């Protein structure tokens, strides 16, 4: 007697990392707060930031609030102010370290459109 395979009507949620989603992409980061977060390796300090991917056309894809643990990126985010709350760049990896590379001048208009749309 053969058994019929059970059909599922669901898929298990994947857990993509921020690196997988952001590496090499132009994104804007707005730091919100610094918080201690419990991780598999123990308690670590992280900067909680709103992250928005910016397309070439100037559209924004809000990726929500995310903890940022990378030390160099956290120092870069610390430059944000009330007047200039967004830090924009491409997440890159050099050796074991991550950092934000500055955007090209030609990307300025797309970034401006994307961030302006967020405030509407």
C-alpha atoms as one frame of an Amber mdcrd trajectory, in Angstrom:
protein
   0.000   0.000   0.000   1.563   3.287  -1.069   1.065   6.461   0.861   0.147
   9.696  -0.843   2.573  12.512   0.061   1.024  15.145   2.271   0.530  18.461
   0.481   1.346  21.508   2.584  -0.296  24.877   2.287   2.536  26.753   3.986
   6.209  27.500   3.616   8.651  27.835   6.444   9.755  31.442   6.910  13.295
  32.140   5.848  15.577  34.259   7.964  17.723  36.280   5.560  20.546  38.203
   7.114  21.019  41.919   6.603  24.278  41.164   4.820  22.515  38.992   2.247
  19.910  41.683   1.582  22.153  44.758   1.641  25.639  43.853   0.421  26.423
  46.030  -2.590  23.055  47.805  -2.618  22.514  51.525  -2.180  20.659  52.088
   1.092  19.848  54.831   3.573  20.200  54.225   7.316  18.505  56.367   9.975
  19.840  55.555  13.440  17.113  55.384  16.087  18.779  54.175  19.282  21.619
  52.144  20.737  20.562  48.987  22.529  22.066  45.900  24.170  20.845  42.795
  22.340  21.176  39.185  23.385  22.723  37.101  20.579  23.960  33.522  20.248
  27.417  34.821  21.207  26.227  36.804  24.237  25.125  40.378  24.752  26.247
  42.873  22.093  25.664  46.557  21.597  23.845  47.456  18.373  22.548  50.562
  16.677  18.884  50.160  15.776  18.344  51.860  12.415  15.554  52.254   9.915
  16.944  50.865   6.662  15.667  51.830   3.224  16.984  50.324   0.006  17.114
  52.859  -2.833  16.613  51.744  -6.419  18.250  53.320  -9.470  14.889  54.910
 -10.328  14.720  56.622  -6.941  12.128  54.325  -5.412  12.465  53.373  -1.765
  12.009  49.901  -0.315  11.545  50.212   3.436  13.292  47.246   5.036  12.178
  48.240   8.514  14.127  48.691  11.710  17.219  46.530  12.016  20.008  46.075
  14.515  23.403  47.026  13.102  26.291  45.280  14.877  29.190  46.075  12.515
  31.523  48.450  14.386  32.697  50.523  11.418  29.141  50.957  10.122  27.978
  51.932  13.630  30.648  54.647  13.722  29.478  55.862  10.321  25.862  55.953
  11.529  26.942  57.985  14.555  27.540  60.929  12.194  23.779  61.354  11.645
  22.176  64.437  13.192  18.641  65.762  13.622  19.188  68.025  10.615  20.738
  65.237   8.505  19.250  62.017   9.921  20.152  59.645   7.060  23.504  58.066
   6.228  23.562  56.725   2.671  25.974  54.260   1.122  26.610  50.752  -0.147
  27.409  48.022   2.347  30.765  46.496   1.401  33.046  43.912   2.942  36.812
  44.223   3.115  38.392  41.230   4.799  36.274  40.488   7.861  34.991  44.067
   8.226  31.875  45.718   6.807  31.509  49.413   6.026  29.421  51.814   3.990
  30.991  53.083   0.781  29.847  56.575  -0.165  27.387  56.965  -3.006  28.289
  58.350  -6.417  27.381  61.979  -7.150  25.085  60.800  -9.938  23.017  58.859
  -7.383  22.134  61.995  -5.421  18.871  62.777  -7.253  17.567  59.210  -6.834
  18.414  59.269  -3.136  16.717  62.653  -2.711  13.529  61.364  -4.418  13.473
  58.181  -2.346  13.935  59.932   0.992  11.493  62.728   0.108   8.845  60.094
  -0.688   9.312  58.615   2.791   8.423  61.894   4.464   5.115  62.225   2.551
